[in-house]
Structures are given as structure tokens and as C-alpha cells.
Amino acid sequence: MTTKQVWTLYSDDLKRFIVSKVKDNSASDDILQNTFIKIHTKHHTLKDITKLKSWCFTVARNSILDYWKQINLLKLLILKKKP
């Protein structure tokens, strides 16, 4: 299955999932894009095509966690800069 086919099948569901966790449309678009970059570059690691949808949601969940880690790191850096 191609990345375009995966996009057609799951992008709407993944977008809703991401928005439900992030609540920021702009950040959600970025996370969705990062999710599909990972799907495109890592699809060869999927051993069972019947688990494609759950694998895509796992990739999305991990992308969301990466986003929150970045946000928390930025907050920490800002707090450290304050006198």
C-alpha cells in the first residue's frame, strides 16, 4: 500500500485523533504531516498489513508525545531564562 493510499484511508481519522489530544489546529496539521513522514519512511517496519490502522495511530500517538515533549522543553528553557 502506498503512502497516498494510507492518507486517503486514515488521514481524517488521524487528524481527529490528533486534534482531540492537542486542541490546536496549526500544531495538529504539523503533527499530522510529521506522522505521515514517519509512516512513509518507516512503512517497511510494519510486519502485518492487517495492523496498518493501529500502527498508524501508534505513530500518531508518538508524534503527539514528541510535540508535548518539545512544548515542555520550551517552557523549561523559558523559565530558566527568567532572572
SVG drawing of the C-alpha trace seen along z (x, -y; Angstrom):
<svg xmlns="http://www.w3.org/2000/svg" viewBox="-12 -39 30 49">
<polyline fill="none" stroke="black" stroke-width="0.4" points="0.0,0.0 1.3,-3.5 1.5,-6.4 -1.1,-8.2 -3.5,-5.2 -2.8,-5.3 -3.5,-9.1 -6.8,-8.5 -7.9,-5.8 -6.8,-7.3 -5.9,-11.0 -9.3,-12.2 -9.4,-9.8 -5.8,-10.6 -6.5,-14.3 -9.5,-14.0 -7.4,-11.9 -4.6,-14.4 -6.9,-17.4 -8.6,-15.7 -5.2,-15.4 -3.6,-18.8 -6.5,-21.2 -4.5,-23.4 -5.3,-23.2 -2.0,-24.5 0.0,-22.2 -2.3,-19.4 -1.6,-19.9 2.2,-19.8 1.8,-16.7 -0.2,-15.0 2.4,-15.9 5.2,-14.5 3.1,-11.4 2.8,-10.8 6.5,-11.5 7.2,-8.7 4.7,-6.4 6.3,-6.9 9.8,-6.4 9.1,-3.5 6.4,-1.5 8.8,1.3 8.9,2.0 5.2,3.0 5.2,6.8 1.5,7.4 -0.5,5.2 -3.8,6.1 -2.5,4.0 -1.9,0.9 -4.5,-1.3 -3.4,-0.6 0.2,-1.1 -0.7,-4.5 -2.4,-5.5 0.6,-4.4 2.8,-6.6 0.4,-9.5 0.4,-9.0 4.2,-9.0 4.3,-12.2 1.9,-13.8 4.2,-12.8 7.1,-14.3 5.1,-17.5 4.4,-17.7 8.0,-17.0 9.1,-19.9 6.5,-22.2 7.5,-21.2 11.2,-21.7 10.5,-25.2 8.6,-26.1 11.5,-24.8 14.0,-26.9 11.9,-30.0 11.6,-29.5 15.4,-29.1 16.0,-32.3 13.9,-34.4 16.0,-36.2"/>
</svg>
